[in-house]
Amino acid sequence: MWKTLWHRLCESRADGRRPLGGRLAGLRGRLAGLRTDKGMTTSEYAVGTIAACGFAAVLYKVVTSDAVSKGLQALIGKALDAQF
């Protein structure tokens, strides 16, 4: 499995020394604790839901318009009248 650049820089060499010293390795441990955001918060869900509802409303208006409705009816009519 591929290692990230950060892991390559911080892993120990055969002689026991680390390429960039112990400070970066310690920093890696501290930064790992800060990355605890694993999903969306309630406010992000709310914004996402509102955006999805808005998109659904626009899509509904487009699909139920006369031009699109007639085009879909013509397409379905041609598909049903096709000879095999």
Backbone as a chain_set.jsonl record, in Angstrom:
{"seq": "MWKTLWHRLCESRADGRRPLGGRLAGLRGRLAGLRTDKGMTTSEYAVGTIAACGFAAVLYKVVTSDAVSKGLQALIGKALDAQF", "coords": {"N": [[0.851, -1.18, 0.0], [0.499, 2.226, -0.735], [2.394, 4.718, 0.862], [1.824, 7.809, 2.456], [3.4, 10.957, 1.768], [3.969, 12.24, 4.133], [4.121, 10.111, 5.974], [6.372, 8.798, 4.954], [8.346, 10.704, 5.404], [8.458, 10.788, 8.15], [8.91, 8.226, 9.134], [11.075, 5.865, 10.737], [14.544, 5.339, 9.945], [16.819, 2.668, 8.994], [18.948, 2.897, 10.762], [17.784, 3.871, 13.016], [17.38, 6.571, 13.235], [15.327, 9.395, 12.49], [14.332, 10.869, 9.401], [13.582, 13.608, 9.404], [13.827, 14.311, 11.998], [12.69, 14.16, 15.465], [10.806, 16.077, 16.043], [8.94, 16.572, 13.964], [7.648, 14.131, 13.861], [6.393, 14.076, 16.338], [4.698, 16.217, 15.955], [3.06, 15.181, 14.023], [1.53, 13.347, 15.463], [0.113, 15.08, 17.138], [-1.341, 16.551, 15.248], [-2.941, 14.57, 14.183], [-4.874, 14.195, 16.112], [-6.452, 16.406, 15.748], [-7.924, 15.96, 13.489], [-10.751, 15.059, 13.61], [-13.199, 15.388, 12.475], [-15.59, 13.693, 10.995], [-17.846, 13.701, 9.442], [-20.874, 15.297, 8.272], [-22.187, 18.164, 9.927], [-25.135, 19.137, 11.804], [-26.049, 21.598, 10.791], [-24.887, 21.578, 8.258], [-26.241, 19.42, 7.129], [-28.801, 20.543, 7.064], [-28.487, 22.692, 5.25], [-27.734, 21.224, 2.995], [-30.067, 19.696, 2.609], [-31.97, 21.689, 2.05], [-30.881, 22.716, -0.319], [-31.114, 20.439, -1.949], [-33.898, 20.175, -2.045], [-34.566, 22.548, -3.36], [-33.32, 22.088, -5.847], [-34.829, 19.865, -6.649], [-37.345, 21.049, -6.943], [-36.898, 22.821, -9.09], [-36.199, 20.959, -11.076], [-38.606, 19.525, -11.239], [-40.323, 21.52, -12.248], [-39.158, 21.903, -14.768], [-39.423, 19.363, -15.976], [-42.188, 19.048, -16.024], [-42.975, 21.003, -17.765], [-44.528, 22.264, -20.802], [-43.07, 21.937, -23.239], [-41.069, 20.012, -22.655], [-42.682, 17.931, -21.777], [-44.168, 17.314, -24.1], [-42.053, 16.516, -25.742], [-41.111, 14.235, -24.374], [-43.383, 12.611, -24.592], [-43.467, 12.256, -27.366], [-41.06, 10.886, -27.755], [-41.488, 8.526, -26.277], [-43.681, 7.571, -27.678], [-42.506, 7.047, -30.206], [-40.748, 5.039, -29.452], [-42.494, 3.012, -28.671], [-43.802, 2.484, -31.047], [-41.879, 1.403, -32.64], [-40.518, -0.985, -34.901], [-39.556, -4.384, -34.624]], "CA": [[0.0, 0.0, 0.0], [1.297, 3.443, -0.841], [2.449, 5.553, 2.049], [1.795, 9.233, 2.164], [4.685, 11.633, 1.904], [4.159, 12.526, 5.552], [4.59, 8.884, 6.609], [7.736, 8.542, 4.496], [9.26, 11.645, 6.028], [8.509, 10.609, 9.6], [9.242, 6.875, 9.578], [12.469, 5.684, 11.139], [15.437, 4.653, 9.022], [17.403, 1.441, 9.545], [19.843, 3.217, 11.874], [16.998, 4.355, 14.137], [17.152, 8.015, 13.163], [14.235, 9.824, 11.622], [14.861, 11.813, 8.425], [13.339, 15.007, 9.748], [13.91, 14.501, 13.437], [11.542, 13.777, 16.269], [9.797, 17.136, 16.18], [7.855, 16.38, 13.004], [6.89, 12.941, 14.244], [5.507, 14.494, 17.422], [3.683, 17.09, 15.361], [2.11, 14.319, 13.326], [0.608, 12.819, 16.461], [-0.781, 16.154, 17.588], [-2.252, 16.9, 14.158], [-3.899, 13.48, 14.003], [-5.974, 14.422, 17.043], [-7.302, 17.496, 15.278], [-8.729, 15.508, 12.36], [-11.823, 14.21, 14.121], [-14.438, 15.679, 11.76], [-15.8, 12.555, 10.119], [-19.101, 13.787, 8.723], [-21.508, 16.606, 8.234], [-22.885, 18.592, 11.13], [-26.564, 19.36, 11.6], [-26.256, 22.75, 9.91], [-24.552, 21.169, 6.893], [-27.367, 18.618, 6.661], [-29.913, 21.447, 6.775], [-28.186, 23.399, 4.001], [-27.799, 20.23, 1.927], [-31.469, 19.343, 2.383], [-32.618, 22.825, 1.383], [-30.374, 22.751, -1.693], [-31.711, 19.318, -2.669], [-35.309, 20.51, -2.281], [-34.588, 23.57, -4.41], [-33.002, 21.426, -7.111], [-35.979, 19.032, -7.0], [-38.418, 21.931, -7.415], [-36.535, 23.283, -10.437], [-36.297, 19.805, -11.966], [-40.031, 19.244, -11.422], [-40.866, 22.537, -13.157], [-38.641, 21.66, -16.118], [-39.984, 18.13, -16.522], [-43.627, 19.199, -16.247], [-43.271, 22.068, -18.73], [-45.17, 21.772, -22.021], [-42.092, 21.516, -24.244], [-40.443, 18.756, -22.234], [-43.732, 16.923, -21.738], [-44.433, 16.897, -25.484], [-40.876, 15.786, -26.222], [-41.113, 12.906, -23.763], [-44.474, 11.84, -25.186], [-43.047, 11.878, -28.714], [-40.005, 9.883, -27.62], [-42.105, 7.271, -25.846], [-44.498, 7.109, -28.802], [-41.609, 6.455, -31.207], [-40.201, 3.795, -28.91], [-43.538, 1.989, -28.676], [-44.172, 2.191, -32.432], [-40.724, 0.849, -33.356], [-40.666, -2.375, -35.331], [-38.406, -5.21, -34.251]], "C": [[0.896, 1.243, 0.0], [1.243, 4.225, 0.458], [2.395, 7.004, 1.618], [3.179, 9.814, 2.354], [4.991, 11.891, 3.37], [4.696, 11.295, 6.274], [6.031, 8.578, 6.207], [8.735, 9.457, 5.181], [9.454, 11.366, 7.513], [8.914, 9.21, 10.043], [10.74, 6.755, 9.856], [13.258, 4.974, 10.047], [16.016, 3.43, 9.719], [18.298, 1.734, 10.744], [19.107, 3.803, 13.074], [16.725, 5.841, 14.122], [15.986, 8.305, 12.234], [14.759, 10.886, 10.673], [14.693, 13.266, 8.823], [13.34, 15.245, 11.248], [12.614, 14.156, 14.143], [10.46, 14.826, 16.358], [8.639, 16.936, 15.218], [7.018, 15.157, 13.339], [5.929, 13.269, 15.384], [4.387, 15.379, 16.922], [2.626, 16.268, 14.647], [1.08, 13.762, 14.295], [-0.37, 13.864, 16.954], [-1.781, 16.537, 16.507], [-3.297, 15.818, 13.931], [-5.093, 13.647, 14.931], [-6.918, 15.515, 16.597], [-8.234, 17.069, 14.155], [-9.828, 14.563, 12.825], [-13.151, 14.464, 13.42], [-14.659, 14.592, 10.72], [-17.092, 12.645, 9.319], [-19.666, 15.186, 8.769], [-22.168, 16.903, 9.574], [-24.348, 18.845, 10.793], [-26.816, 20.527, 10.66], [-25.909, 22.405, 8.466], [-25.648, 20.293, 6.304], [-28.535, 19.519, 6.271], [-29.686, 22.175, 5.455], [-28.26, 22.436, 2.825], [-29.221, 19.832, 1.591], [-32.209, 20.453, 1.659], [-32.164, 22.917, -0.068], [-30.983, 21.63, -2.525], [-33.179, 19.581, -2.977], [-35.443, 21.566, -3.369], [-34.305, 22.975, -5.772], [-34.17, 20.568, -7.577], [-37.13, 19.88, -7.533], [-38.136, 22.43, -8.826], [-36.668, 22.141, -11.437], [-37.751, 19.448, -12.247], [-40.655, 20.232, -12.402], [-40.414, 22.289, -14.587], [-39.316, 20.447, -16.735], [-41.471, 18.273, -16.814], [-43.967, 20.337, -17.197], [-43.819, 21.449, -20.014], [-44.158, 21.231, -23.027], [-41.467, 20.167, -23.886], [-41.474, 17.636, -22.22], [-44.046, 16.402, -23.139], [-43.263, 16.103, -26.053], [-40.812, 14.377, -25.656], [-42.211, 12.022, -24.345], [-44.104, 11.382, -26.591], [-41.988, 10.778, -28.662], [-40.578, 8.526, -27.227], [-42.97, 6.698, -26.962], [-43.654, 6.452, -29.885], [-41.05, 5.121, -30.719], [-41.239, 2.679, -28.943], [-43.947, 1.59, -30.084], [-43.036, 1.555, -33.226], [-40.972, -0.612, -33.702], [-39.387, -3.14, -35.007], [-38.031, -6.137, -35.354]], "O": [[1.928, 1.276, 0.67], [0.186, 4.374, 1.071], [2.867, 7.367, 0.541], [4.026, 9.225, 3.025], [6.138, 11.775, 3.801], [5.613, 11.403, 7.089], [6.825, 8.144, 7.041], [9.847, 9.038, 5.504], [10.507, 11.677, 8.07], [9.234, 9.014, 11.215], [11.555, 7.467, 9.268], [12.73, 4.13, 9.322], [15.738, 3.184, 10.892], [18.401, 0.908, 11.651], [19.743, 4.194, 14.053], [15.92, 6.329, 14.915], [15.704, 7.544, 11.308], [15.555, 11.73, 11.083], [15.592, 14.074, 8.594], [12.89, 16.295, 11.707], [11.587, 13.897, 13.516], [9.32, 14.518, 16.706], [7.481, 17.108, 15.599], [5.806, 15.153, 13.121], [4.791, 12.8, 15.399], [3.258, 15.301, 17.407], [1.444, 16.611, 14.66], [-0.109, 13.712, 13.981], [-1.547, 13.571, 17.164], [-2.941, 16.818, 16.807], [-4.421, 16.118, 13.529], [-6.21, 13.277, 14.571], [-8.072, 15.549, 17.025], [-9.232, 17.741, 13.892], [-9.826, 13.386, 12.464], [-14.143, 13.811, 13.744], [-13.994, 14.571, 9.684], [-17.399, 11.716, 8.572], [-19.026, 16.128, 9.237], [-22.644, 16.0, 10.261], [-24.747, 18.773, 9.631], [-27.709, 20.455, 9.815], [-26.566, 22.888, 7.543], [-25.959, 20.402, 5.118], [-29.187, 19.281, 5.255], [-30.596, 22.264, 4.631], [-28.79, 22.786, 1.77], [-29.555, 19.649, 0.42], [-32.994, 20.185, 0.75], [-32.98, 23.168, -0.955], [-31.332, 21.844, -3.686], [-33.652, 19.243, -4.061], [-36.34, 21.483, -4.209], [-34.971, 23.314, -6.75], [-34.477, 20.538, -8.769], [-37.814, 19.475, -8.472], [-39.036, 22.458, -9.666], [-37.197, 22.336, -12.531], [-38.094, 19.104, -13.378], [-41.422, 19.841, -13.282], [-41.2, 22.446, -15.521], [-39.738, 20.492, -17.891], [-41.967, 17.672, -17.767], [-45.147, 20.613, -17.415], [-43.606, 20.267, -20.284], [-44.377, 20.168, -23.607], [-41.357, 19.285, -24.738], [-41.169, 16.51, -22.611], [-44.175, 15.195, -23.342], [-43.467, 15.122, -26.768], [-40.494, 13.43, -26.376], [-42.003, 10.829, -24.567], [-44.392, 10.247, -26.969], [-42.032, 9.838, -29.456], [-40.193, 7.498, -27.784], [-42.995, 5.486, -27.173], [-44.037, 5.414, -30.425], [-40.9, 4.184, -31.502], [-40.901, 1.526, -29.212], [-44.396, 0.463, -30.295], [-43.23, 1.203, -34.389], [-41.549, -1.37, -32.921], [-38.283, -2.605, -35.107], [-37.082, -6.909, -35.216]]}, "num_chains": 1, "name": "protein.A"}
